[in-house]
Every structure is written in C-alpha cells, then in structure tokens.
Amino acid sequence: QAAREELAHREHRAGVLAERDRLSREIHDTLLQSTISALFAVDTVAADEAEPARTRLQAAADGLRRAIDDARKTIWNLRAPDPEARSLADVLNEFGERSADEHRIRFRLRASGKVRPCTNPVDEALLKIGQEAIANACRHADASEVRVDIRYQPDGVRLRVADNGPGLSPKALQNLFVPFAGTTRAGGSGLGLPIARELLRVQGGDLVLDKSSMEGACFIVRLPV
C-alpha cells in the first residue's frame, strides 16, 4: 500500500511539473514575444511623433517593458528546479557539438572563471540566446568552424559566439537589430535578434556584434548577476 501511494505521488508530481513547464513555454512563445513585438511597434511610432504624443507613447513603452520583465520572472518561477542541473558550458557544449555534427563543421567551446550550475534566470537567458546563436551560425554562416567562449566574472557572465564564415552582408549589418527588417543571412522575420537584445536589456544586459572580429560574425552577450 505504501509503495503504491509513493508511486501515485511521484506520478502526480511529474504531471504537475510537466504542466508547469508546458505553461512556461507557452507564455514564452506567445505572450512574451507578442508583448515584445508590441513594444517595438510603440517605440517605432513614438520616434516619429511630436510632443505630447511622444511622451505618452514612451510611457506606454515603459509599461510594456515592465510587463516583459514580469512575464520573464513568471516563466522562470514556473520552471521546476533541477537539483542535478548542469552548467551553462556543459549544456551549450552538448548542443553545439550536436548542431555542428549535423552540418559537418567543427565546434569549440571554452569556459573560464567560476563555473556554476544553470539554475537562475541569467543562465536561462544566456542558454536560449547561446543556442540560437550557435544554431544560426551552423545553418546560415557558411562556416567551417563555430567557437564559443564563456567567461564567468564576479559581476556577470560574458558569452561570445563566433564563426569563420564570410560574415554578414552590408544590408544585413544595417538592419541587424531593426525589428521586422529581416536579414539576408537569417532569411526570417528579423525578430530573433531584436527580441533577444530587448530581453537582455530588460535584465540589464546587452547583445552586440563585435566589429573588431577579422573574419565571420561574432556576437557578444553580457548579463549582470
């Protein structure tokens, strides 16, 4: 009897955690991204408006940013903590090697500083953006190698993703972080990088293109802890 009750409890717990994870993904893929798209639209209109309309639109944009931050925290709180969570470097290394194998290119990852388990919103954000950057480089960069560098610093984490491909076209560079502009390299809606940058900025971080890189494309992500 006791064994059956324990099994029933574990199955119930697993079901609850699975539902929480489903809800967190749904909020991220629908509500959060729709809110960010609305923020871009408000910012675009505000830039072309005169006072007092501009001030009112900027206040609306600030409200949307607060909503984005609240949604991000809700997503994290819904996710079940993993007592055996691996580090950001381990998860990205596994993802990068798998992606590189699929496209028959090389992948290298280096981590420095005090590595910690991926158990907080900062690492969660870096993980998602790192995976997206690695996948884009493998698919679209026409590169033979992708390199990732993770630096754990006392005040934050720095993630660098670089490839040795031909780099971005002039048009792609011009519209890189412009919402809805699209890019030649990505061939999509153009919202991936703007959304990633906005999410990072809400958390006090940023996403930039390293223009000092001599070959390929190199993106640098910084997030405070």
SEDO-273050 format. One record per residue (C-alpha): residue number from 1; residue in one letter; chain; x, y, z. Coordinates in Angstrom, 1 decimal. Layout:
<nodes>
> NUM,a,A,X,Y,Z
...
</nodes>
This chain:
<nodes>
> 1,q,A,0.0,0.0,0.0
> 2,a,A,2.7,2.4,0.9
> 3,a,A,4.6,1.7,-2.3
> 4,r,A,1.5,2.3,-4.4
> 5,e,A,0.9,5.6,-2.6
> 6,e,A,4.5,6.7,-3.2
> 7,l,A,4.3,5.8,-6.9
> 8,a,A,1.0,7.7,-7.2
> 9,h,A,2.6,10.7,-5.5
> 10,r,A,5.6,10.7,-7.9
> 11,e,A,3.3,10.4,-10.9
> 12,h,A,1.2,13.3,-9.7
> 13,r,A,4.3,15.4,-9.1
> 14,a,A,5.7,14.5,-12.5
> 15,g,A,2.4,15.6,-14.1
> 16,v,A,2.4,18.9,-12.2
> 17,l,A,5.9,19.7,-13.2
> 18,a,A,5.3,18.8,-16.9
> 19,e,A,2.3,21.1,-16.9
> 20,r,A,4.2,23.9,-15.3
> 21,d,A,6.9,23.5,-18.0
> 22,r,A,4.3,23.5,-20.8
> 23,l,A,2.8,26.7,-19.4
> 24,s,A,6.2,28.4,-19.2
> 25,r,A,7.0,27.5,-22.8
> 26,e,A,3.5,28.7,-23.9
> 27,i,A,4.0,32.1,-22.2
> 28,h,A,7.4,32.5,-23.7
> 29,d,A,6.4,31.6,-27.2
> 30,t,A,3.1,33.6,-27.3
> 31,l,A,2.6,36.2,-24.7
> 32,l,A,6.2,37.3,-24.2
> 33,q,A,7.1,37.5,-27.8
> 34,s,A,3.9,39.3,-28.7
> 35,t,A,4.5,41.8,-26.0
> 36,i,A,8.0,42.5,-27.3
> 37,s,A,6.6,42.9,-30.8
> 38,a,A,4.1,45.4,-29.5
> 39,l,A,7.0,47.3,-27.7
> 40,f,A,8.9,47.5,-31.0
> 41,a,A,5.8,48.9,-32.7
> 42,v,A,5.2,51.6,-30.0
> 43,d,A,8.9,52.6,-30.0
> 44,t,A,8.8,53.0,-33.8
> 45,v,A,5.7,55.2,-33.7
> 46,a,A,7.0,57.2,-30.8
> 47,a,A,10.2,58.1,-32.7
> 48,d,A,8.1,59.8,-35.4
> 49,e,A,5.6,61.6,-33.1
> 50,a,A,5.8,65.2,-31.7
> 51,e,A,5.1,66.1,-28.1
> 52,p,A,2.9,65.4,-26.1
> 53,a,A,2.1,62.2,-28.0
> 54,r,A,5.7,61.1,-27.9
> 55,t,A,5.8,61.3,-24.1
> 56,r,A,2.6,59.3,-23.8
> 57,l,A,3.9,56.6,-26.1
> 58,q,A,7.2,56.4,-24.2
> 59,a,A,5.2,55.9,-21.0
> 60,a,A,3.3,53.1,-22.7
> 61,a,A,6.6,51.5,-23.9
> 62,d,A,7.9,51.6,-20.3
> 63,g,A,4.8,49.8,-19.2
> 64,l,A,5.4,47.1,-21.8
> 65,r,A,9.0,46.7,-20.6
> 66,r,A,7.7,46.1,-17.0
> 67,a,A,5.3,43.6,-18.4
> 68,i,A,8.1,41.8,-20.2
> 69,d,A,10.2,41.6,-17.0
> 70,d,A,7.2,40.3,-15.1
> 71,a,A,6.5,37.6,-17.8
> 72,r,A,10.2,36.6,-17.8
> 73,k,A,10.1,36.1,-14.0
> 74,t,A,6.8,34.2,-14.2
> 75,i,A,8.4,31.9,-16.8
> 76,w,A,11.4,31.2,-14.5
> 77,n,A,9.2,30.6,-11.5
> 78,l,A,7.1,28.1,-13.4
> 79,r,A,10.1,26.1,-14.4
> 80,a,A,10.9,23.2,-12.0
> 81,p,A,14.3,23.5,-10.3
> 82,d,A,16.7,20.7,-11.3
> 83,p,A,18.8,19.5,-8.3
> 84,e,A,21.3,18.0,-10.8
> 85,a,A,21.4,21.0,-13.1
> 86,r,A,24.4,21.1,-15.4
> 87,s,A,26.5,24.2,-16.1
> 88,l,A,25.7,26.6,-19.0
> 89,a,A,29.0,25.5,-20.6
> 90,d,A,28.1,21.8,-20.4
> 91,v,A,24.6,22.3,-22.0
> 92,l,A,25.9,24.6,-24.7
> 93,n,A,28.8,22.3,-25.5
> 94,e,A,26.4,19.4,-26.0
> 95,f,A,24.1,21.5,-28.1
> 96,g,A,26.9,22.9,-30.2
> 97,e,A,28.6,19.6,-30.8
> 98,r,A,25.2,18.1,-31.9
> 99,s,A,24.5,21.1,-34.2
> 100,a,A,28.0,21.0,-35.7
> 101,d,A,27.8,17.3,-36.4
> 102,e,A,24.5,17.8,-38.3
> 103,h,A,26.2,20.4,-40.6
> 104,r,A,29.6,18.7,-40.7
> 105,i,A,31.6,21.6,-39.2
> 106,r,A,33.9,22.0,-36.2
> 107,f,A,32.7,23.3,-32.8
> 108,r,A,34.9,24.5,-30.0
> 109,l,A,33.8,25.8,-26.5
> 110,r,A,36.0,27.3,-23.8
> 111,a,A,34.8,28.4,-20.3
> 112,s,A,36.7,30.4,-17.8
> 113,g,A,36.0,31.7,-14.3
> 114,k,A,34.0,30.0,-11.6
> 115,v,A,31.5,27.8,-13.4
> 116,r,A,28.2,27.2,-11.8
> 117,p,A,25.0,25.2,-12.4
> 118,c,A,22.5,26.6,-14.8
> 119,t,A,19.9,27.4,-12.1
> 120,n,A,18.9,31.1,-12.4
> 121,p,A,17.3,33.4,-14.9
> 122,v,A,20.6,34.9,-16.1
> 123,d,A,21.9,31.5,-17.2
> 124,e,A,18.5,30.6,-18.6
> 125,a,A,18.6,33.7,-20.8
> 126,l,A,22.2,33.0,-21.9
> 127,l,A,21.3,29.4,-22.7
> 128,k,A,18.5,30.3,-25.0
> 129,i,A,20.4,33.1,-26.8
> 130,g,A,23.5,31.0,-27.0
> 131,q,A,21.6,28.1,-28.5
> 132,e,A,20.0,30.4,-31.1
> 133,a,A,23.3,32.0,-32.0
> 134,i,A,25.0,28.6,-32.4
> 135,a,A,22.2,27.2,-34.5
> 136,n,A,22.2,30.3,-36.7
> 137,a,A,25.9,30.1,-37.2
> 138,c,A,25.8,26.4,-38.1
> 139,r,A,22.9,26.8,-40.5
> 140,h,A,23.5,30.2,-42.2
> 141,a,A,27.1,31.4,-41.8
> 142,d,A,28.6,29.1,-44.5
> 143,a,A,31.4,28.5,-41.9
> 144,s,A,33.7,25.5,-41.2
> 145,e,A,34.0,26.3,-37.5
> 146,v,A,32.0,27.8,-34.7
> 147,r,A,33.6,29.0,-31.5
> 148,v,A,32.0,29.8,-28.1
> 149,d,A,33.7,31.5,-25.2
> 150,i,A,32.0,31.8,-21.8
> 151,r,A,33.5,33.9,-19.1
> 152,y,A,32.1,33.8,-15.6
> 153,q,A,33.0,37.1,-13.9
> 154,p,A,32.3,38.4,-10.4
> 155,d,A,29.7,40.9,-11.7
> 156,g,A,28.2,38.9,-14.6
> 157,v,A,28.6,36.4,-17.5
> 158,r,A,30.0,37.1,-20.9
> 159,l,A,29.1,34.9,-23.8
> 160,r,A,30.9,35.1,-27.2
> 161,v,A,29.8,33.2,-30.3
> 162,a,A,31.9,33.5,-33.4
> 163,d,A,32.2,31.7,-36.8
> 164,n,A,34.8,31.8,-39.6
> 165,g,A,32.3,32.3,-42.4
> 166,p,A,32.2,35.2,-44.9
> 167,g,A,30.4,37.4,-42.5
> 168,l,A,27.2,39.5,-42.8
> 169,s,A,26.2,41.3,-45.9
> 170,p,A,26.2,45.2,-45.8
> 171,k,A,22.3,45.1,-45.8
> 172,a,A,22.2,42.6,-43.0
> 173,l,A,24.6,44.7,-40.9
> 174,q,A,22.5,47.8,-41.5
> 175,n,A,19.3,46.0,-40.3
> 176,l,A,20.8,43.6,-37.8
> 177,f,A,18.8,44.8,-34.8
> 178,v,A,16.0,46.6,-36.6
> 179,p,A,12.6,44.9,-35.8
> 180,f,A,10.8,43.4,-38.8
> 181,a,A,13.6,44.4,-41.2
> 182,g,A,14.7,40.8,-41.7
> 183,t,A,18.3,39.8,-42.6
> 184,t,A,19.8,38.2,-45.7
> 185,r,A,21.6,35.7,-43.5
> 186,a,A,18.7,34.6,-41.4
> 187,g,A,16.1,34.8,-44.1
> 188,g,A,13.3,35.1,-41.5
> 189,s,A,11.1,37.8,-40.0
> 190,g,A,14.1,39.7,-38.5
> 191,l,A,12.7,39.5,-34.9
> 192,g,A,15.1,36.9,-33.5
> 193,l,A,18.0,39.3,-32.7
> 194,p,A,15.8,42.3,-31.7
> 195,i,A,13.8,40.1,-29.3
> 196,a,A,17.0,38.7,-27.8
> 197,r,A,18.5,42.1,-27.3
> 198,e,A,15.3,43.5,-25.8
> 199,l,A,15.1,40.6,-23.3
> 200,l,A,18.7,41.1,-22.3
> 201,r,A,18.3,44.9,-21.9
> 202,v,A,15.3,44.3,-19.6
> 203,q,A,17.7,42.3,-17.4
> 204,g,A,20.4,44.9,-17.6
> 205,g,A,22.5,43.2,-20.3
> 206,d,A,23.1,43.6,-24.0
> 207,l,A,23.8,41.9,-27.2
> 208,v,A,26.3,43.4,-29.7
> 209,l,A,28.1,42.5,-32.9
> 210,d,A,31.9,42.5,-32.4
> 211,k,A,33.0,44.6,-35.3
> 212,s,A,36.7,44.1,-34.4
> 213,s,A,36.4,40.4,-35.5
> 214,m,A,38.6,39.8,-38.5
> 215,e,A,36.5,37.0,-40.0
> 216,g,A,33.0,35.8,-40.0
> 217,a,A,30.4,37.1,-37.5
> 218,c,A,31.0,37.4,-33.8
> 219,f,A,28.2,38.2,-31.3
> 220,i,A,28.9,39.1,-27.6
> 221,v,A,26.3,38.8,-24.9
> 222,r,A,26.8,40.4,-21.5
> 223,l,A,24.5,39.9,-18.5
> 224,p,A,25.0,41.1,-14.9
> 225,v,A,24.3,38.8,-11.9
</nodes>
